[in-house]
Each structure stands twice: as C-alpha cells, then as structure tokens.
Amino acid sequence: MANAARDWLAARAGDLLPVPYFHVVFTLPPEIAAIAFQSKAAIYGILFKSAAETLRIIAADPKHLGAGIGLIAVLHSWGQALSYHPHLHCIVQGGGPSPDGTRWIACRPNFFLPVRVLSRLFRRLFLQALRVAPAAKTARAVSHPCPCCDRPMVRLSV
C-alpha cells in the first residue's frame, strides 16, 4: 500500500506547474458557523464561491498580481479539537497568465497576496451572499455568555 501511495504522489507531482504554491485558509466566525451547522449546503456553497471570487479578483488586480490564477479548495468542517469549525484550505499557484494570455506573471518570492486585502474582500462577498440566502432569512446566531465560565457561546435562534 505504501508503494502505491508513493507512486501516486510521484505521478501527481508531474502534473504540477513548476511554480511555487501557496496555502490560503478562509474561516467562518462562530456566529456564521452556527448558521452553517443548520444550513450546510447553502453556507458551504457561499463559502466556496466567496473564497474563489476573492482570490481571483485580488490576483487579477494589477496592483497585486495582475494575473489569472487557478486553485484547489478543500472544505474542513471540524477543527483539531473536534469542534465544529468550517473553513476552506486553498492551494493556489504563485502566478498565472497575463490578461491577454501572452506571458506568465509570477508573484513575488515567498509572497502571494496581502492577507488584509483578501480578508476584507472575502468578508464583504460572503456577507453580501449570506444576506440574500434563504438560510439567513430563517436562522440567526445569538451570542451569549456561558453560565459556567462566561466565555461567549453561540445559540442558533430559528
């Protein structure tokens, strides 16, 4: 079995572009996670779409990269502590074709895109989509302190 896995990984390495790749993670706050737990398909769809749009829009902007990019996104719904924590892990190539398709534009060494810019656009796109989603119209999260330790807890109000 180990040999088969090693052979498969070696074959996949041959499929990769000879460029750096970056790991970008998009997470949802606990209040949104509470809604996602009740409306997984709707919220996960918004999460995937908002993350992909964010990466593509910022990468296409000439102030940042000025190129088209490709990405792979994997949904993780539970954190390491086995708590519900929906988030996307994205693997993104470190560059892409120019808008006219005539040349490759590489990102700066060891730097893909500014996190603060990605965060703000992702938040805006996600919340815009959430506001019009049926899931948002039927459920909302309410934060309140835990009676035992005063830590914030999230309760779903339907």
C-alpha positions in Angstrom: 0.0 0.0 0.0 2.8 2.4 0.8 4.4 1.8 -2.6 1.1 2.6 -4.3 0.7 5.8 -2.4 4.3 6.9 -3.2 3.8 6.1 -6.9 0.6 8.0 -7.0 2.2 11.1 -5.3 5.1 10.9 -7.7 2.7 10.8 -10.7 0.8 13.8 -9.3 4.0 15.8 -8.8 4.5 15.5 -12.6 1.1 17.3 -13.1 2.2 20.4 -11.2 3.4 23.6 -12.8 7.0 24.5 -12.0 5.9 27.4 -9.8 5.5 28.0 -6.1 2.2 27.2 -4.5 0.6 28.9 -1.6 -1.8 27.7 1.2 -4.6 30.1 1.9 -7.3 29.4 4.5 -10.7 31.0 4.8 -12.6 30.6 8.1 -16.0 31.4 9.3 -16.6 33.1 12.7 -18.6 31.1 15.3 -21.8 33.1 14.7 -21.8 32.1 11.0 -20.7 28.5 11.8 -23.8 28.1 13.9 -25.9 29.0 10.9 -23.8 26.8 8.7 -24.4 23.8 11.0 -28.1 24.1 10.3 -27.8 25.0 6.6 -24.7 23.3 5.4 -25.3 23.2 1.6 -26.2 26.8 1.4 -23.4 28.2 3.6 -20.7 25.9 2.2 -21.7 27.0 -1.3 -21.3 30.6 -0.3 -18.0 29.9 1.4 -16.6 28.2 -1.7 -17.8 30.8 -4.1 -16.7 33.8 -1.9 -13.3 32.4 -1.4 -12.7 31.6 -5.1 -14.0 35.0 -6.2 -11.8 36.8 -3.6 -8.7 35.0 -4.8 -9.4 35.6 -8.4 -10.4 39.3 -8.1 -7.4 40.3 -6.0 -5.0 38.2 -8.1 -6.4 39.8 -11.3 -5.8 43.3 -9.9 -2.6 44.8 -11.4 -1.9 46.5 -8.0 -1.4 43.0 -6.6 -0.5 40.4 -9.2 -2.4 41.2 -12.4 -2.8 37.6 -13.5 -5.4 34.9 -13.7 -5.0 32.1 -11.2 -6.1 28.5 -10.6 -6.9 27.0 -7.2 -8.0 23.9 -5.4 -10.2 24.2 -2.3 -10.9 21.6 0.3 -13.6 22.0 3.0 -12.8 21.1 6.6 -15.8 21.3 8.9 -14.2 20.2 12.1 -11.1 21.7 13.9 -8.3 19.8 15.5 -10.1 19.8 18.9 -13.1 18.1 17.1 -15.2 21.2 17.4 -17.4 22.4 14.5 -15.2 24.9 12.7 -16.0 25.2 8.9 -13.1 26.5 6.9 -11.6 26.2 3.4 -8.0 25.2 2.7 -7.0 26.6 -0.7 -3.9 25.6 -2.7 -3.1 28.5 -5.1 -0.4 28.7 -7.8 2.0 31.5 -7.3 1.3 33.3 -10.5 -0.7 33.0 -13.7 -1.2 34.1 -17.3 -1.4 37.8 -18.1 -4.9 39.1 -19.0 -4.0 38.9 -22.7 -2.6 35.4 -22.3 0.8 36.2 -23.8 3.0 35.8 -20.7 3.3 34.3 -17.3 3.2 36.7 -14.3 4.9 35.3 -11.2 4.2 36.5 -7.7 6.9 38.0 -5.6 9.2 35.4 -3.9 7.6 34.0 -0.8 4.6 36.4 -1.0 1.3 35.7 -2.7 -1.3 38.4 -1.9 -1.9 40.7 1.1 -3.9 39.0 3.8 -5.7 42.1 4.9 -6.9 42.8 1.4 -8.1 39.2 0.9 -9.8 39.3 4.3 -11.8 42.4 3.6 -13.0 41.4 0.2 -13.9 37.9 1.4 -15.9 39.2 4.3 -17.8 41.6 2.0 -18.5 39.0 -0.6 -19.5 36.4 1.9 -21.9 38.7 3.8 -23.5 40.0 0.6 -24.3 36.5 -0.5 -25.4 35.5 3.0 -27.9 38.4 3.2 -29.8 37.1 0.2 -29.5 33.4 1.1 -32.7 31.6 2.3 -30.6 30.2 5.2 -30.0 33.7 6.5 -33.7 34.5 6.4 -34.7 31.6 8.6 -31.9 31.4 11.1 -29.6 33.8 13.0 -27.0 33.2 15.6 -27.2 34.9 19.0 -24.1 35.2 21.2 -24.4 34.9 25.0 -22.1 34.2 27.9 -21.7 30.6 29.1 -23.3 30.3 32.6 -20.2 28.3 33.8 -17.3 30.3 32.6 -18.6 33.5 31.0 -16.9 32.5 27.7 -19.0 33.6 24.6 -21.3 30.9 23.4 -23.4 30.9 20.2 -27.0 29.7 20.2 -29.0 29.4 17.0 -32.3 31.2 17.0 -34.7 30.0 14.4 
